[in-house]
Amino acid sequence: MKQNRTISSRDIIYLSFTITLLGLILLVYATNTFTPEITQIKYIDESFQGKYVFICGTVKNIKTIGQNTIITLESENVQINSIFFDTKQNIKLNNNICIKGRLEIYKNTIEILGDKITE
C-alpha cells in the first residue's frame, strides 16, 4: 500500500530559498557577461539616455580628478566622454579601446557612465 507524503512548510521554505538563490546567481552571471552590441559614436544621441551602450574608439584625452577618470573617445571625427568613478591607470592616449556603460546627459552633454573597459 502506498503512503501519501505531504510537503511540510519547512520543505517549501528550503525549496523557495534554493530557487531564489539560484535565480540570483544566474542574474549576477547574466549581468556580468551581458554586452550590448557595439554602437557607433556618431549615432549616439539623447534617445539613448539611460540605456547601456558599448562603444569603441581611440583615446583622445584622459583626465583624472580625484578618484574619477574622464576618458574622451573618438571615432570618425566624433568624440564622447566616458566617466569612471575610479582611477584608470593603464589607459594611454591613442590606444583603441571599447567602453561599456550607461549613457546619461549631464549639463546638456551626452556622456557614458563607464562600467568596463576592454582593449
N, C-alpha and C positions, 0 to 999 in steps of 0.2 A: 504494500500500500504506500502511495506517495504522500509525502508530508508537505503541506503548503508552507512556504517560507515567506515571511513578510520582511520588508526592509525597515529597519529601525531609523528613527530620526538621526541617530548618530552616524549611520551609514550614509544617509543623504547629505549630512554636513561634510563628511570626508569626501564624498564624490563631488559635491559642489566646489569645495576648496581645490581639489585636484584639477577639475576642469578650468576653474578661474586661473589657477597658477599656470597651467599650460597655455591658456589664451594670452596671458600677459607676456610669457616668454616668447610666444610667436609674434606678438605685436612689437616687442622690442627688437627682435631679429628683423622683422619686415621694415621697421623704421630705419634701422642702421644700414640695411642693404638697398633700400629704395633709392634710385637715382632717376630723376626726371630726364627726359630726352634733352639733348643739347639745344639751347635756344640761341640763335644768333643775336648778338648785342644790338644790331641795327633794327631788329624787330621788337625790341622791348619798349613798352610804353606804360601809361598809367593803368591800363586794363589788367596788367599782371600783378597789381598790388595785392599783397597777402599770399601770393602763390609761390611755391617752391620752383626755382629755376636752376638750370645747370648751364653755365656759360664758360666759354673758353676764349682766351686771347693772350696778348703779350703784355707783360707788366711794364707800365709806363711810369708809375710813381709809387713809392712806398713811404708812408708817413706813420710814425709811431708817436702816440700821445698817451703817456702813462702806460697802462696795460693794453690800450686799444691800438689796433693797426688798421690803417686805411690803405687799401691797395687799389690803384687805378689800372683797369684792364682796357686794352684797345683791340678792336678787330674791325677791319675795313674802314678805318679812319673814324670810328665811333668809340667813345670812351664811356665807361661806367665805373663808379666807385663801389667797393665792397668793404664793409666794416666787420672786423673781427674783434671780439671783446677779450682777446688775449694776444700777447705779443707773438708775432710770426717771425722767427729768426732766419729761417733758411730760404726765404724768397729773395730773388735777385732781380734787378732791372733787366729787361729784355728777355726774361725767361717766358716760355709759353706754359701757361697753367690753365686749369679748369677750376671753377668755384661752384659749389652747391650752396644754396641759401634761399632765404625768403626775401622777396622783393618788397620794399617799403618806400614810401615817399616821405622825405624829411625836408622841411623848409622848401617845398616845391621842387625838390631834386630827387630823382629816382636813384635808389641805392640798394645794394644787396646786403642783408644781414647774413654774413657768411657762416656756414657750419663746417665746411670741409674744403680742403684744397688738394687737388691731385696734379701731379706734374707729368 
